[in-house]
């Protein structure tokens, strides 16, 4: 029986051009495989192409080339199907690949790993999210899936600013964006529902995590696991801006977890309402608050090594 083609989606602009450099190596590594290029002129077109190929049973695996934004695309195409997702990490932020133990900035090796595990993929959880598609849209009008995190608040504002910035390159752009955004920040009030129990919160940072890191290596929830059937609500309660700046560097090694202002809550569903602030998932804009995140256990197959 002839194997189904491998679908490929490449973002040539990811990682300030790293995606384009990786493309030739990806096609070379796939030379012996039947393939279909599902890339589009836009992110939305590529996602539509990938979803259609999965739904029609036209591909046996999907390989995305880029950063966490491309992983987000792949998750939204492959989740709740038997088509496994392969990842060629070639972005500014590659937190998903790091969490899965995949190669970084090595397109040939990444393809080899994807092909090796496509017939024996690893099953992982994802976050199922609902938000407002626009400021005048009703609650739950936009549905999406996320592999790593859903952020709603200051971290989302920082993400939005970082996406608008052309300097500096790399993950340090997020750090610069945070300092700039912090200059006018005072904390955000939330009405939260955690597994149905309401809480009123005032926080500097607030994110729902399925994986340990976001923002290019920030270990916001070092203990989070993407195969435990749980999500982790990460909170930094209101503190002085100078205090936040002081403890911020420790987030890259998980040293912030012992600070008294930091709280983690394990749950299966979280709803966050903070007014009209934007919401981001895996670094991609996904609408506006209120946002609901629900864990979807084992909803995704990934071409990755088994749990060590």
Number of C-alpha atoms within 10 A of each C-alpha: 3 5 9 15 16 22 24 25 24 24 26 19 15 22 22 14 15 20 25 18 16 22 22 13 16 23 17 13 17 17 10 8 14 13 18 16 17 22 22 16 8 10 16 12 13 23 22 17 18 29 20 15 21 21 13 9 14 16 22 19 27 30 28 28 31 30 28 30 25 29 27 22 25 30 27 22 25 23 26 14 13 16 26 28 27 31 31 32 31 34 27 23 24 29 26 26 21 16 15 19 14 22 21 16 19 15 25 19 17 26 24 16 19 24 21 14 18 21 13 15 22 20 19 21 25 31 29 21 23 23 26 22 18 16 14 9 13 12 17 17 12 17 16 17 26 30 27 29 30 30 29 28 27 24 24 23 20 22 27 19 17 24 15 10 13 10 11 13 12 14 18 15 21 24 18 17 22 20 14 14 17 19 9 9 12 15 20 19 17 20 16 20 16 19 13 12 9 13 11 12 18 18 21 24 21 24 26 30 33 28 26 23 25 25 25 23 18 20 22 30 26 18 14 21 19 23 19 13 16 22 31 26 25 22 21 21 18 19 14 12 16 10 10 16 13 10 12 16 14 15 17 17 13 18 15 20 20 9 10 9 15 17 16 19 12 16 18 18 22 24 23 27 20 19 15 16 17 26 27 23 28 27 27 20 18 25 26 26 25 24 27 23 27 20 25 23 19 17 19 25 24 28 28 26 16 13 9 4
